[in-house]
């Protein structure tokens, strides 16, 4: 997040796009389901991450 000069990021599944999108500031990155699920699992134990359900898929809000 420091690279993109942002204090917050989010990872959500978007039905219209049928994919996970990682948003950091004004930057957006498409992630495969496998990569997104691995990232969510890795962030599960971090205090900076809040994991919720969004459209029947897990989503993450990451704060710095």
C-alpha positions, 0 to 999 in steps of 0.5 A: 500500500505504501507503493500506491500511497494509500492507507486502505485497500479492499478485495471483493468479488464483483458479480458483474465482472465475475472476478475478484478485484483488489483495489488500492487507492485509485489502482485496480487489479484483477485476481484469479479466484485461487489467488484471491482465496489464498490472499484472504486466507493469509490475511485472516490472522492479521489485525489490519484486515477485516474479513466479511461476506459480500455477495456470497464471497469473502471480502477483505478491507485492509487498513494501514 
